[in-house]
């Protein structure tokens, strides 16, 4: 039987008008959290990086709030076999 470990990549977009900020945070299997924004400016860049480390995308979810400006949160759930 295969044992899996799971991680979460969160992309957060916050903007108002022409001003916006995009950040990426990696939640590791051990519960730690790391700002990985500097490793790329698109979700695809981060997912490809995770894929090279053996991670597979399991699901993705999006929350959007456009009441005051714009806020988007994308969650990418990943898994890989435990060694």
C-alpha positions in Angstrom: 0.0 0.0 0.0 1.3 3.5 -0.9 1.5 6.0 1.9 1.1 9.7 0.9 2.2 13.0 2.2 0.3 16.2 1.4 1.1 19.8 0.9 -0.7 23.0 0.0 0.3 25.9 -2.3 -1.7 29.1 -1.7 -1.7 32.0 -4.3 -3.2 35.2 -2.9 -4.0 38.2 -5.2 -4.9 41.4 -3.5 -5.6 44.5 -5.5 -7.4 47.7 -5.8 -7.5 49.5 -9.1 -4.1 49.3 -10.7 -2.3 48.4 -7.5 -2.0 44.7 -6.7 0.2 42.2 -4.9 0.5 38.5 -5.6 2.0 36.1 -3.1 2.6 32.4 -2.8 2.9 30.4 0.4 3.9 26.7 0.7 2.4 24.7 3.5 4.6 21.6 3.9 3.6 18.2 5.2 5.2 18.9 8.6 3.0 21.9 9.1 5.6 24.5 8.4 4.8 27.5 6.2 7.2 29.3 3.8 6.7 32.4 1.6 7.9 31.2 -1.9 6.9 34.3 -3.9 10.5 34.9 -4.9 10.6 31.5 -6.8 8.2 32.6 -9.5 5.4 35.0 -10.4 2.8 32.5 -11.7 1.0 29.5 -10.2 2.3 27.4 -13.2 5.9 28.2 -12.3 5.3 27.0 -8.7 3.3 23.9 -9.7 6.1 22.9 -12.2 8.7 23.4 -9.5 6.7 21.2 -7.1 6.2 18.6 -9.9 10.0 18.3 -10.3 10.1 17.5 -6.6 7.6 14.6 -7.0 4.4 16.5 -6.1 1.2 15.8 -8.0 -1.8 18.2 -8.1 -4.8 16.6 -6.5 -7.3 19.5 -6.5 -7.6 23.3 -6.8 -10.1 25.7 -5.3 -10.6 29.5 -5.7 -12.2 32.1 -3.5 -13.0 35.5 -5.0 -14.2 38.6 -3.1 -14.8 41.7 -5.2 -16.7 43.8 -2.7 -13.9 46.2 -1.8 -11.3 46.0 -4.6 -10.3 42.5 -5.4 -9.1 39.5 -3.4 -8.5 36.1 -4.9 -7.2 33.1 -3.0 -6.3 29.9 -5.0 -5.5 26.7 -3.1 -3.6 23.9 -4.8 -3.6 20.6 -2.9 -0.7 18.3 -3.7 0.4 14.8 -2.8 3.4 12.6 -3.3 4.4 9.1 -2.1 6.3 9.0 1.2 9.8 7.6 1.0 
